[in-house]
Amino acid sequence: MVPSPERTSSGIPIRVYRPPGAIDPSPCIIYLHGGAFIKGSLESGDVVAWGVCDHASAIVISVDYRLAPGHPFPAGLEDCYAVLNHIATKGADLGLDRRRVAVWGDSAGGNLAAALCLLTRDRGGPQIVAQALNYPCLTDDLTANSYKIYAASPGLSTSSMEYAWDQYLRAARPTRSPYAAPLKALDLGRLPPAHIHIAEIDPLADDGREYAARLQAAGCKVELRCAGRMIHGFLRARFDGPDAAAEFCRPCAFLRQHLHDRATEA
């Protein structure tokens, strides 16, 4: 699989991964890398992006969104929304089915994926049919129990998340914007089915638990999966053992089901 570097019509760098034997038009997954809003790139996300492409049997578009502190909220989110619009208008040129678009995000990318679903719902933008949120950070209020219990966990610390939020929001912290902190959204209805994947040993674990519960209460279809005895970032360990490999397959299977079921319904 050889990824293709591209740019959207608005100049945002993307990387396109196409599974072998893909037939046009193919379903598409927008991939949003992690990195605490302040780091990460197409290159750092490569190992996850091509794995998602392979296991979910979909074209993956990895997004090189702008990073804080040079580009604080909402710059990165607006880049993600611009890519979604690019797919809606230019998807046929890339062999994409704009009716079958999902989003996958890791950590800070999980925040952006959740926010993107809220933003396109509220703006009446292109439809997202499913969302996979992997160990997402969803609020700048770091008072839940997991932030205390796993404050010094080996994968991520609470203090590093405090720093990340300060860089992302700057003077706007604490925020009231649901697009910055999706857990603060007052309305979580009419959002796409969600797979929320958390690590047991992670300060962010309660963010995912609470978001899943609130989505379900709002009438959304949700699958919550806790990776037992694993730390933040476990998706990158899929080559290190069968347990991590199996965890990686779970959100891939969720998106594959929703994307390909959509084709059957159409």
PAZAZA-97935 format. One record per residue (C-alpha): residue in one letter; chain; x, y, z; residue number from 1. Coordinates in nm, 2 decimals. Layout:
% PAZAZA-97935
  rest  kette    east   north      up   nr
     a      A       X       Y       Z  NUM
...
***
This chain:
% PAZAZA-97935
  rest  kette    east   north      up   nr
     m      A    0.00    0.00    0.00    1
     v      A    0.16    0.33   -0.11    2
     p      A   -0.01    0.63    0.03    3
     s      A   -0.06    0.93   -0.20    4
     p      A    0.02    1.28   -0.07    5
     e      A   -0.24    1.54   -0.17    6
     r      A   -0.38    1.88   -0.08    7
     t      A   -0.74    1.99   -0.05    8
     s      A   -0.87    2.28   -0.25    9
     s      A   -0.80    2.50    0.05   10
     g      A   -0.44    2.38    0.07   11
     i      A   -0.46    2.14    0.37   12
     p      A   -0.21    1.86    0.34   13
     i      A   -0.37    1.51    0.34   14
     r      A   -0.24    1.16    0.28   15
     v      A   -0.47    0.91    0.09   16
     y      A   -0.45    0.54    0.16   17
     r      A   -0.63    0.30   -0.07   18
     p      A   -0.68   -0.07    0.01   19
     p      A   -0.58   -0.32   -0.25   20
     g      A   -0.86   -0.40   -0.49   21
     a      A   -1.07   -0.10   -0.39   22
     i      A   -1.36   -0.05   -0.62   23
     d      A   -1.48    0.31   -0.70   24
     p      A   -1.67    0.46   -0.53   25
     s      A   -1.53    0.34   -0.20   26
     p      A   -1.62    0.42    0.16   27
     c      A   -1.39    0.67    0.33   28
     i      A   -1.25    0.72    0.68   29
     i      A   -1.11    1.06    0.79   30
     y      A   -0.82    0.98    1.02   31
     l      A   -0.72    1.24    1.28   32
     h      A   -0.39    1.17    1.46   33
     g      A   -0.32    1.23    1.82   34
     g      A   -0.05    1.45    1.98   35
     a      A   -0.21    1.66    2.25   36
     f      A   -0.31    1.93    2.00   37
     i      A    0.05    2.04    1.99   38
     k      A    0.24    1.77    1.79   39
     g      A    0.18    1.49    1.54   40
     s      A    0.18    1.47    1.17   41
     l      A    0.09    1.26    0.86   42
     e      A    0.41    1.07    0.93   43
     s      A    0.35    1.00    1.30   44
     g      A   -0.01    0.88    1.22   45
     d      A    0.11    0.66    0.93   46
     v      A    0.12    0.33    1.12   47
     v      A   -0.24    0.37    1.25   48
     a      A   -0.38    0.52    0.92   49
     w      A   -0.26    0.23    0.70   50
     g      A   -0.37   -0.02    0.95   51
     v      A   -0.72    0.13    0.96   52
     c      A   -0.72    0.12    0.58   53
     d      A   -0.63   -0.24    0.57   54
     h      A   -0.86   -0.37    0.85   55
     a      A   -1.16   -0.15    0.77   56
     s      A   -1.15   -0.20    0.40   57
     a      A   -1.19    0.17    0.32   58
     i      A   -1.00    0.45    0.18   59
     v      A   -0.84    0.65    0.46   60
     i      A   -0.76    1.02    0.44   61
     s      A   -0.51    1.13    0.70   62
     v      A   -0.53    1.50    0.79   63
     d      A   -0.23    1.73    0.86   64
     y      A   -0.44    1.98    1.06   65
     r      A   -0.28    2.29    1.22   66
     l      A   -0.14    2.26    1.57   67
     a      A   -0.13    2.47    1.88   68
     p      A    0.01    2.68    2.02   69
     g      A    0.08    2.85    1.69   70
     h      A   -0.27    2.77    1.58   71
     p      A   -0.50    2.73    1.88   72
     f      A   -0.87    2.63    1.87   73
     p      A   -1.05    2.64    1.64   74
     a      A   -0.79    2.62    1.37   75
     g      A   -0.73    2.25    1.37   76
     l      A   -1.10    2.17    1.39   77
     e      A   -1.18    2.40    1.10   78
     d      A   -0.91    2.22    0.89   79
     c      A   -1.09    1.89    0.97   80
     y      A   -1.42    2.04    0.86   81
     a      A   -1.26    2.17    0.54   82
     v      A   -1.14    1.82    0.46   83
     l      A   -1.49    1.68    0.52   84
     n      A   -1.63    1.94    0.27   85
     h      A   -1.35    1.86    0.03   86
     i      A   -1.46    1.50    0.03   87
     a      A   -1.82    1.60   -0.03   88
     t      A   -1.74    1.81   -0.33   89
     k      A   -1.43    1.64   -0.48   90
     g      A   -1.48    1.29   -0.35   91
     a      A   -1.56    1.14   -0.69   92
     d      A   -1.22    1.25   -0.82   93
     l      A   -1.06    1.05   -0.54   94
     g      A   -1.29    0.75   -0.60   95
     l      A   -1.48    0.81   -0.27   96
     d      A   -1.84    0.76   -0.19   97
     r      A   -1.95    1.08   -0.01   98
     r      A   -2.25    0.90    0.13   99
     r      A   -2.02    0.66    0.32  100
     v      A   -1.78    0.88    0.52  101
     a      A   -1.67    0.80    0.88  102
     v      A   -1.42    0.96    1.12  103
     w      A   -1.15    0.80    1.34  104
     g      A   -0.95    1.00    1.60  105
     d      A   -0.69    0.91    1.85  106
     s      A   -0.65    1.11    2.18  107
     a      A   -0.66    1.47    2.07  108
     g      A   -0.77    1.34    1.74  109
     g      A   -1.06    1.18    1.92  110
     n      A   -1.15    1.52    2.05  111
     l      A   -1.15    1.66    1.70  112
     a      A   -1.34    1.36    1.56  113
     a      A   -1.62    1.41    1.82  114
     a      A   -1.62    1.79    1.76  115
     l      A   -1.63    1.74    1.39  116
     c      A   -1.95    1.53    1.43  117
     l      A   -2.11    1.81    1.64  118
     l      A   -1.99    2.08    1.40  119
     t      A   -2.12    1.93    1.08  120
     r      A   -2.45    1.85    1.25  121
     d      A   -2.50    2.20    1.37  122
     r      A   -2.39    2.36    1.04  123
     g      A   -2.60    2.13    0.83  124
     g      A   -2.28    2.01    0.66  125
     p      A   -2.18    1.67    0.50  126
     q      A   -2.30    1.36    0.68  127
     i      A   -2.07    1.14    0.89  128
     v      A   -2.21    0.79    0.92  129
     a      A   -2.00    0.66    1.21  130
     q      A   -1.73    0.78    1.46  131
     a      A   -1.45    0.59    1.63  132
     l      A   -1.31    0.78    1.93  133
     n      A   -1.00    0.62    2.07  134
     y      A   -0.89    0.72    2.42  135
     p      A   -1.03    1.07    2.35  136
     c      A   -0.97    1.39    2.56  137
     l      A   -1.32    1.55    2.57  138
     t      A   -1.31    1.82    2.84  139
     d      A   -1.06    2.07    2.98  140
     d      A   -1.21    2.01    3.33  141
     l      A   -0.97    1.75    3.46  142
     t      A   -1.15    1.66    3.78  143
     a      A   -1.29    1.31    3.71  144
     n      A   -1.16    1.02    3.91  145
     s      A   -0.94    0.88    3.64  146
     y      A   -0.74    1.21    3.63  147
     k      A   -0.65    1.14    3.99  148
     i      A   -0.61    0.77    3.99  149
     y      A   -0.39    0.76    3.68  150
     a      A   -0.23    1.10    3.72  151
     a      A    0.11    0.96    3.66  152
     s      A    0.03    0.67    3.42  153
     p      A    0.31    0.56    3.19  154
     g      A    0.12    0.65    2.87  155
     l      A   -0.01    0.99    2.96  156
     s      A    0.00    1.21    3.27  157
     t      A   -0.27    1.45    3.40  158
     s      A   -0.01    1.73    3.41  159
     s      A    0.07    1.68    3.04  160
     m      A   -0.30    1.72    2.96  161
     e      A   -0.32    2.04    3.17  162
     y      A   -0.04    2.17    2.95  163
     a      A   -0.20    2.05    2.63  164
     w      A   -0.53    2.22    2.71  165
     d      A   -0.35    2.54    2.80  166
     q      A   -0.18    2.55    2.46  167
     y      A   -0.49    2.46    2.27  168
     l      A   -0.73    2.70    2.43  169
     r      A   -0.49    2.97    2.56  170
     a      A   -0.69    3.26    2.72  171
     a      A   -1.02    3.08    2.63  172
     r      A   -0.97    2.82    2.91  173
     p      A   -1.19    2.72    3.07  174
     t      A   -1.40    2.69    2.76  175
     r      A   -1.78    2.67    2.72  176
     s      A   -1.76    2.56    2.35  177
     p      A   -1.88    2.21    2.28  178
     y      A   -1.65    2.22    1.97  179
     a      A   -1.35    2.25    2.20  180
     a      A   -1.47    2.03    2.47  181
     p      A   -1.75    1.79    2.34  182
     l      A   -1.84    1.68    2.69  183
     k      A   -1.97    2.03    2.76  184
     a      A   -2.22    2.01    2.47  185
     l      A   -2.58    2.06    2.59  186
     d      A   -2.72    1.86    2.30  187
     l      A   -2.57    1.52    2.20  188
     g      A   -2.86    1.41    1.99  189
     r      A   -2.87    1.33    1.62  190
     l      A   -2.50    1.22    1.61  191
     p      A   -2.36    0.92    1.42  192
     p      A   -2.31    0.58    1.59  193
     a      A   -2.00    0.58    1.80  194
     h      A   -1.74    0.33    1.91  195
     i      A   -1.56    0.47    2.21  196
     h      A   -1.24    0.29    2.30  197
     i      A   -1.07    0.37    2.63  198
     a      A   -0.76    0.23    2.81  199
     e      A   -0.80    0.11    3.16  200
     i      A   -0.49    0.28    3.28  201
     d      A   -0.54    0.63    3.14  202
     p      A   -0.63    0.96    3.30  203
     l      A   -0.87    1.01    3.00  204
     a      A   -1.07    0.70    3.07  205
     d      A   -1.36    0.87    3.24  206
     d      A   -1.39    1.12    2.95  207
     g      A   -1.48    0.83    2.73  208
     r      A   -1.71    0.67    2.98  209
     e      A   -1.91    0.98    3.04  210
     y      A   -1.93    1.07    2.67  211
     a      A   -2.06    0.72    2.59  212
     a      A   -2.32    0.75    2.87  213
     r      A   -2.44    1.09    2.75  214
     l      A   -2.46    0.98    2.39  215
     q      A   -2.67    0.68    2.48  216
     a      A   -2.90    0.90    2.69  217
     a      A   -2.94    1.13    2.39  218
     g      A   -3.06    0.84    2.18  219
     c      A   -2.74    0.77    1.99  220
     k      A   -2.60    0.42    1.92  221
     v      A   -2.29    0.37    2.12  222
     e      A   -2.04    0.09    2.18  223
     l      A   -1.80    0.15    2.48  224
     r      A   -1.49   -0.07    2.49  225
     c      A   -1.23   -0.07    2.77  226
     a      A   -0.89   -0.22    2.69  227
     g      A   -0.81   -0.40    3.01  228
     r      A   -0.46   -0.34    3.16  229
     m      A   -0.36   -0.12    2.87  230
     i      A   -0.23    0.24    2.87  231
     h      A   -0.30    0.54    2.66  232
     g      A   -0.17    0.49    2.31  233
     f      A   -0.22    0.12    2.30  234
     l      A   -0.33    0.12    1.93  235
     r      A    0.03    0.17    1.83  236
     a      A    0.12   -0.16    2.00  237
     r      A   -0.07   -0.39    1.77  238
     f      A    0.24   -0.56    1.65  239
     d      A    0.36   -0.62    2.00  240
     g      A    0.11   -0.89    2.10  241
     p      A   -0.22   -1.05    2.02  242
     d      A   -0.41   -0.86    2.29  243
     a      A   -0.32   -0.52    2.14  244
     a      A   -0.38   -0.65    1.79  245
     a      A   -0.73   -0.76    1.89  246
     e      A   -0.81   -0.42    2.04  247
     f      A   -0.70   -0.25    1.72  248
     c      A   -0.94   -0.47    1.52  249
     r      A   -1.25   -0.37    1.73  250
     p      A   -1.30   -0.01    1.60  251
     c      A   -1.20   -0.12    1.25  252
     a      A   -1.47   -0.38    1.25  253
     f      A   -1.72   -0.12    1.38  254
     l      A   -1.65    0.12    1.10  255
     r      A   -1.63   -0.15    0.84  256
     q      A   -1.98   -0.27    0.94  257
     h      A   -2.13    0.08    0.93  258
     l      A   -1.97    0.18    0.60  259
     h      A   -2.04   -0.14    0.41  260
     d      A   -2.39   -0.18    0.56  261
     r      A   -2.46    0.16    0.42  262
     a      A   -2.38    0.04    0.07  263
     t      A   -2.62   -0.25    0.11  264
     e      A   -2.90   -0.02    0.22  265
     a      A   -2.83    0.22   -0.07  266
***
